[in-house]
Amino acid sequence: MPMAMRHFVFFLLQVLPRAADSESLQADGLCLSSLIQVDTRVQTPLQQAAAELKQLEQAAAELSSVASTEVKLPPVAGEVTLSGPLQEQLASSRNALVAYMGSACLIAGLVVVLYWGQGWLVVSRILIYLFTLSTMKLSVKHLFVDYAFNYPKFVTATHFYSGAIVAFLILSFRFRLASTSAADLCADVQGRAIESPSARLSRANVPTKREFWLMIVPIAMGFAISISANNSALLFSSAAFSEIAGATGPVFSVGLMLMMGMPFDLRLLWPTLLVVAGCSLSSSGEVHFSGLGLACCFVSILGRSLKTTLQQRLMTGESRAKFDPVTLLAWMCLPSCVLMTIWSLCVEGSAPWIMLLESSNRRSLCFWLCVSCGNACVLNLSNLFCTKDLGSVGVQLVAQTKSVLTVLGGVALFHEAVTLVEVVGFVGILIGVFVFSQMEQATKKQPS
C-alpha cells in the first residue's frame, strides 16, 4: 500500500505539470487568436480610410488640373459672345466703317478744293451742312426701324419746335448784348432820351406784317407742300424716278429767281444743267413713270425751290440787315410748327404721344428723338448759312454732291457695284459744281 501510494503520487507529479502546460498553451492560443481577430477588425477600417484618402488625393489632383486650364462659362442673359462667325462679322463691320470714313474724307477733300477760293468759313459751313444732311436720314431711320416710331409728321414737328427754341434763345442773348445807338433814341414826355419802338423792334429782328405773311409764311407752306407732295410721288412712281425729277430743282430755282427779278447770271445755267444731268445718270433703280407721280414731283420741286428762293431774297435783299440765318430760322419755324402739328394731329392723331408715354424704351426713345432734333437744328442753320453764301441754286448743287457719298458708302458698306454710267454721272456732278462755283465767284468780283 505504501508502495502503491508512492507510485500514484509520482504519477500525479508527472501528469499535472503537463496538463497545466497544455492548458496554458491552449489559453495562449485562445489569446493569440483573439488578438489576431482584434487586429484584423482594427486593420480593415484603416485600410478603408487609406483607400478613401487616396481617392480624395486623386480628386484633388483632377480639380487642380481643371482649374489650371481655361474654362468657358455659359453666356449670361444679354451678353454677346464674340467667337467664330460673329467675330469675323465684327471685323468686317469695322473695315466697312473705315472704308466709309475714307469715302467721307474723300468728299470733304473735294469740297475743300471746289470752294477754297471762297474762304475757310464758307468751306466749314458746307462741310457741316453735308455731314448733317448725311446723318439726318440715319438718325430718323433709327427711330423708325429700331423703335418702330413711324410718325414722320410728329418727328418733323419736333424738329421745328427745337429749331425755334434754339434760334429764339440765340436772339434773346443777342438782344441783351446789343447796344442802343444815339440815332435810335427819342425823347419821352419828360424829355428823357429813350429808345424808339421802331428801333427796338428792329434791334430785336421782329419782321413786319408784310414780311411775315408774304415771305415767312410762304416759306413754311412751301416746305410743308414739298414734303407732302414728295411722299405722294413715292406712292405713284418709283424712288429712282422721283430722284431724277428732284434733280431738276436748281433749274426751277433759276426760273423763280428770274420771275422775282432777282439777279442771276445766265452763264451759270450750263454748269447747273450739267449737275442735273449727272444726278440723273447717277440715280440707280428701276425708273417707273407715272403721270400722277410726275405731277406730285413737280409740286414738290416747286415748293422746295420757292422755299430756298425766298430764303435767299430775305437774307440777301433789302431786308438782309434784319434777317440773318438765325433770325430767319426763328421766325420760319413758328408757322412751320403750327402747320406740321395740325398735319400730324390729322394724320397720326395721338398715337405718337401715347407711344412716348407708354413705351418700355421710353428713355432711350426720347434720347434718340432729342438727337434727331439736335441734328435737325444744325442742319437747318447750316442750310441757311450756305443759302446766304452760295445762293438758292448753289446750295442745291452742293446738296447733290451727297449722292456721290451715298454711292461710295454703298460700295464700302454693302459692296455694291458701280456702273460706268454712274461714274460718268459723278464726274459730271463734280465738274458742274466746280465750274459753277468758279464762275459765280468771278461774277461777284466783277464791278457792278
C-alpha positions in Angstrom: 0.0 0.0 0.0 2.6 2.5 0.8 4.4 1.5 -2.4 1.2 2.0 -4.4 0.6 5.4 -2.9 4.1 6.3 -3.7 3.6 5.3 -7.4 0.3 7.3 -7.5 1.9 10.4 -6.1 4.7 10.1 -8.6 2.2 9.8 -11.4 0.4 12.9 -10.3 3.6 14.8 -10.1 4.4 13.9 -13.7 0.9 14.4 -15.2 -0.3 17.6 -13.6 2.6 19.8 -14.9 1.9 18.6 -18.4 -1.8 19.3 -18.1 -1.0 22.8 -16.8 1.3 23.3 -19.7 -1.3 22.2 -22.2 -3.9 24.4 -20.6 -1.5 27.3 -20.6 -0.7 26.7 -24.3 -4.4 26.4 -25.1 -5.0 29.6 -23.2 -2.2 31.2 -25.1 -3.6 30.0 -28.4 -7.0 31.5 -27.5 -5.5 34.8 -26.6 -3.5 34.8 -29.8 -6.5 34.0 -32.0 -8.5 36.8 -30.2 -5.6 39.2 -30.8 -5.5 38.3 -34.4 -9.2 38.8 -34.7 -9.0 42.2 -33.0 -6.1 43.2 -35.2 -8.0 42.3 -38.4 -11.0 44.2 -37.1 -8.9 47.3 -36.5 -6.9 47.0 -39.7 -10.0 46.9 -42.0 -11.3 50.4 -41.2 -7.7 51.8 -41.5 -7.4 50.3 -44.9 -10.7 51.8 -45.9 -9.7 55.1 -44.6 -6.4 54.9 -46.5 -8.3 54.0 -49.7 -10.7 56.9 -49.3 -7.8 59.2 -48.6 -6.1 58.1 -51.9 -9.4 58.7 -53.8 -9.6 62.2 -52.3 -6.0 62.9 -53.4 -6.8 61.8 -56.9 -9.9 64.0 -57.0 -7.9 67.0 -55.7 -5.3 66.4 -58.4 -8.1 66.3 -61.1 -9.6 69.6 -59.7 -6.2 71.3 -59.7 -5.6 70.3 -63.4 -9.1 71.6 -64.4 -8.6 74.9 -62.5 -5.3 75.4 -64.3 -7.0 75.2 -67.7 -9.2 77.9 -69.3 -12.9 77.4 -68.5 -15.6 78.8 -70.9 -18.6 79.8 -68.8 -22.1 79.9 -70.3 -23.2 83.3 -71.6 -25.1 85.5 -69.3 -28.5 86.8 -70.4 -27.9 89.9 -72.6 -24.2 89.1 -73.0 -22.8 88.6 -76.6 -20.1 86.1 -77.1 -17.6 87.0 -79.8 -16.4 83.8 -81.4 -16.3 82.3 -84.9 -18.5 84.0 -87.5 -19.7 86.7 -85.1 -16.1 87.9 -84.6 -15.5 87.8 -88.3 -18.6 89.9 -88.9 -17.5 92.4 -86.3 -14.1 92.7 -88.0 -15.8 93.2 -91.4 -18.1 95.9 -90.0 -15.0 97.7 -88.7 -13.4 97.5 -92.1 -16.6 98.8 -93.7 -16.7 101.7 -91.3 -13.1 102.6 -92.0 -13.9 102.4 -95.8 -17.0 104.7 -95.4 -15.0 107.2 -93.3 -12.4 107.2 -96.1 -15.1 107.9 -98.6 -16.4 110.8 -96.5 -12.9 112.2 -96.2 -12.5 112.0 -99.9 -15.7 114.0 -100.5 -14.6 116.5 -97.8 -11.3 117.0 -99.7 -13.2 117.6 -102.9 -15.4 120.2 -101.3 -12.3 122.0 -99.9 -10.8 122.0 -103.4 -14.0 123.2 -105.0 -14.8 126.1 -102.6 -11.4 127.0 -101.1 -11.5 130.3 -103.1 -14.5 131.5 -101.1 -12.7 131.2 -97.7 -12.4 128.7 -94.9 -15.5 129.9 -93.2 -17.7 129.0 -96.2 -15.9 125.7 -96.6 -16.6 124.8 -93.0 -20.2 125.7 -93.3 -20.6 123.5 -96.4 -18.9 120.5 -94.7 -21.2 120.8 -91.7 -24.2 121.0 -94.0 -23.2 117.9 -95.9 -22.3 116.0 -92.7 -25.7 116.8 -91.0 -27.5 116.1 -94.3 -26.0 112.7 -94.5 -26.6 111.8 -90.8 -30.1 113.2 -90.7 -31.6 110.3 -92.6 -29.7 107.8 -90.3 -31.0 109.4 -87.1 -34.6 109.5 -88.3 -34.3 105.9 -89.7 -33.1 104.8 -86.3 -36.3 106.0 -84.7 -38.5 104.4 -87.5 -36.7 101.0 -87.6 -35.2 100.3 -84.2 -38.0 101.8 -82.1 -40.9 101.4 -84.6 -41.7 105.1 -84.1 -43.3 105.5 -87.5 -44.7 109.1 -87.1 -42.7 111.3 -89.6 -45.0 114.3 -89.3 -44.6 114.3 -85.5 -40.9 113.9 -85.8 -40.7 116.8 -88.3 -42.8 119.0 -85.9 -40.5 118.3 -83.0 -37.6 119.4 -85.3 -39.2 122.7 -86.0 -40.0 123.2 -82.3 -36.4 122.5 -81.3 -35.2 124.9 -84.0 -37.5 127.7 -82.8 -36.4 127.2 -79.2 -32.7 127.3 -80.1 -33.0 130.2 -82.5 -35.0 132.4 -80.1 -32.6 131.7 -77.3 -29.7 132.9 -79.5 -31.8 136.0 -80.5 -32.5 136.7 -76.8 -28.8 136.5 -75.9 -28.0 138.9 -78.8 -30.7 141.3 -77.8 -29.2 141.6 -74.3 -25.7 142.2 -75.6 -26.8 144.7 -78.3 -26.2 148.4 -77.5 -28.5 151.3 -78.5 -27.1 153.9 -80.8 -27.8 157.7 -80.5 -29.7 157.7 -83.7 -32.3 155.2 -82.3 -33.0 157.5 -79.3 -36.1 159.7 -78.9 -37.4 162.0 -76.2 -40.3 161.0 -74.0 -42.9 163.3 -72.4 -40.5 164.5 -69.8 -37.7 165.0 -72.3 -35.7 161.9 -71.3 -33.9 160.0 -74.1 -35.4 156.6 -74.7 -35.2 154.1 -77.5 -37.9 154.4 -80.1 -40.3 151.5 -80.5 -39.4 151.0 -84.2 -35.7 150.9 -83.3 -36.3 148.4 -80.5 -38.3 146.1 -82.9 -35.6 146.4 -85.5 -32.9 145.6 -82.9 -35.0 142.6 -81.8 -35.2 141.5 -85.5 -39.0 141.3 -85.5 -40.4 141.1 -89.0 -43.2 143.4 -90.2 -46.6 142.1 -91.1 -45.8 142.2 -94.8 -42.6 140.3 -94.3 -44.2 137.7 -92.1 -47.3 137.0 -94.3 -45.8 137.5 -97.7 -42.3 136.0 -97.1 -42.0 133.8 -94.0 -45.4 132.1 -94.1 -44.9 131.1 -97.8 -41.5 129.6 -96.9 -43.2 127.4 -94.3 -46.0 126.5 -96.7 -43.5 125.7 -99.4 -41.6 123.4 -97.1 -44.8 121.5 -96.0 -46.1 121.2 -99.5 -42.8 119.8 -100.8 -42.8 117.1 -98.1 -46.4 116.1 -98.7 -46.0 116.1 -102.5 -42.8 114.1 -102.3 -44.3 111.4 -100.1 -47.3 111.2 -102.5 -44.9 110.9 -105.5 -43.3 107.9 -104.0 -46.8 106.2 -103.9 -47.3 106.6 -107.7 -43.8 106.3 -109.0 -40.5 104.6 -108.2 -37.8 106.2 -106.0 -35.4 106.4 -108.9 -37.9 108.4 -111.0 -38.5 110.8 -108.0 -34.7 111.2 -107.6 -34.3 112.0 -111.3 -37.1 114.5 -111.2 -35.9 116.0 -107.9 -32.5 116.7 -109.5 -34.2 119.4 -111.6 -34.7 121.6 -108.5 -31.9 124.1 -109.4 -33.5 124.8 -112.7 -36.8 125.6 -111.0 -34.9 127.9 -108.7 -33.4 129.7 -111.6 -36.8 130.3 -113.1 -38.2 131.6 -109.8 -35.3 134.0 -109.4 -35.8 135.4 -112.8 -39.6 135.8 -112.2 -39.0 137.6 -108.9 -36.5 140.0 -110.5 -33.5 138.6 -108.5 -30.1 138.8 -110.1 -28.8 135.6 -111.8 -26.1 135.3 -114.4 -27.4 133.1 -117.3 -23.9 131.9 -118.0 -24.3 129.8 -114.8 -27.1 127.9 -116.4 -25.0 125.4 -118.3 -23.0 124.1 -115.3 -26.3 123.8 -113.5 -27.7 121.7 -116.3 -24.5 119.6 -116.2 -25.1 118.8 -112.5 -28.7 118.0 -113.2 -27.7 115.6 -116.0 -25.1 114.0 -113.7 -27.6 113.4 -111.0 -30.0 111.8 -113.5 -27.2 109.4 -114.7 -26.1 108.5 -111.1 -29.5 107.5 -109.9 -29.9 103.8 -109.6 -33.0 101.6 -109.6 -36.0 100.9 -111.8 -37.5 104.0 -113.3 -41.3 103.7 -113.2 -43.0 106.6 -114.9 -46.4 107.8 -113.8 -48.3 110.9 -114.9 -49.7 111.4 -111.4 -46.3 110.8 -109.9 -44.7 113.3 -112.2 -47.3 115.9 -111.1 -46.5 115.3 -107.5 -42.8 115.6 -108.2 -43.4 118.9 -110.0 -45.4 120.3 -107.0 -42.7 119.0 -104.6 -39.9 120.6 -106.5 -41.8 123.9 -106.9 -42.4 124.1 -103.1 -38.8 123.4 -102.3 -37.5 125.9 -104.9 -39.9 128.5 -103.6 -38.6 128.0 -100.1 -34.9 128.4 -100.9 -35.5 131.3 -103.3 -37.5 133.3 -100.7 -34.8 132.5 -98.1 -32.2 133.9 -100.4 -34.2 137.0 -101.0 -34.7 137.7 -97.3 -31.1 137.2 -96.4 -29.5 139.0 -99.4 -32.2 141.5 -100.4 -33.3 144.8 -98.9 -34.0 143.2 -95.5 -30.6 141.5 -95.2 -29.7 143.6 -92.3 -32.6 142.2 -90.3 -32.7 138.6 -91.4 -29.6 136.7 -90.8 -29.8 132.8 -90.8 -30.6 132.6 -87.1 -33.3 135.2 -87.2 -34.9 133.6 -90.3 -34.8 130.2 -88.7 -36.5 131.5 -85.6 -39.5 133.2 -87.4 -39.7 130.5 -90.1 -40.1 127.7 -87.5 -43.2 129.3 -85.9 -45.7 128.8 -88.8 -43.9 125.6 -89.7 -44.6 124.3 -86.2 -48.3 125.2 -86.5 -48.6 123.6 -89.9 -46.8 120.3 -89.0 -48.6 120.0 -85.7 -52.0 120.3 -87.4 -50.9 117.9 -90.1 -49.6 115.4 -87.5 -52.9 115.5 -85.5 -55.0 115.0 -88.6 -52.9 112.0 -89.9 -51.3 110.4 -86.9 -53.6 111.5 -84.1 -52.5 110.9 -80.5 -50.6 107.7 -81.3 -47.1 109.3 -81.1 -47.8 110.9 -77.7 -49.2 107.6 -76.3 -46.1 105.7 -77.5 -43.8 108.2 -75.9 -45.6 107.9 -72.6 -46.2 104.1 -72.5 -43.2 102.7 -74.4 -41.0 100.3 -72.4 -38.0 102.0 -74.0 -39.3 105.5 -73.2 -35.9 106.9 -72.1 -33.9 105.7 -75.0 -36.7 106.7 -77.4 -36.7 110.2 -76.1 -33.0 110.3 -76.1 -32.8 109.5 -79.8 -35.6 111.8 -80.6 -33.6 114.6 -79.0 -30.6 113.5 -81.0 -32.5 113.9 -84.2 -33.8 117.3 -83.1 -30.3 118.5 -82.4 -29.2 117.2 -85.8 -32.1 119.0 -87.5 -31.2 122.3 -85.7 -27.6 122.1 -87.0 -28.8 121.1 -90.5 -31.4 123.9 -90.8 -28.9 126.5 -89.6 -26.1 125.3 -91.8 -28.5 125.2 -94.8 -29.5 128.8 -94.2 -25.8 129.9 -93.9 -25.0 128.1 -97.1 -28.0 129.7 -98.8 -26.8 133.1 -97.8 -23.2 132.3 -99.0 -23.9 130.4 -102.2 -27.5 131.3 -103.1 -30.5 129.2 -103.8 -29.1 127.4 -106.8 -25.6 127.0 -105.3 -26.8 125.3 -102.1 -28.9 122.8 -104.1 -25.9 122.0 -106.3 -23.8 121.4 -103.1 -26.5 119.1 -101.8 -26.2 117.0 -105.0 -22.6 116.0 -104.1 -24.2 114.0 -101.3 -25.3 111.4 -103.9 -21.6 110.7 -104.5 -21.0 110.0 -100.8 -24.2 107.8 -100.8 -23.0 105.6 -103.6 -19.4 105.4 -102.2 -20.9 104.5 -98.9 -22.9 101.7 -100.5 -19.8 100.4 -102.2 -17.8 100.5 -98.9 -20.5 99.1 -96.6 -22.5 96.7 -98.9 -20.0 96.0 -101.7 -22.4 97.4 -104.3 -21.3 97.6 -107.9 -20.9 100.9 -109.7 -21.6 101.1 -113.4 -19.8 103.2 -115.9 -22.9 105.3 -116.4 -22.9 106.2 -112.7 -19.2 107.1 -112.8 -19.9 109.4 -115.7 -22.7 111.0 -113.6 -20.5 111.5 -110.6 -17.8 113.2 -112.8 -20.5 115.4 -114.3 -21.7 116.5 -110.8 -18.3 117.4 -109.6 -17.3 119.2 -112.8 -20.6 121.1 -112.8 -20.3 122.2 -109.2 -16.7 123.2 -109.6 -17.4 125.3 -112.7 -20.5 126.9 -111.1 -18.6 127.9 -108.0 -15.6 129.4 -110.0 -17.9 131.3 -112.4 -20.1 132.6 -109.6 -17.0 133.7 -107.6 -15.6 135.5 -110.7 -19.0 137.2 -111.3 -19.1 138.5 -107.7 -15.6 140.0 -108.1 -16.6 142.0 -111.2 -17.6 145.6 -110.5 -21.3 146.2 -110.9 
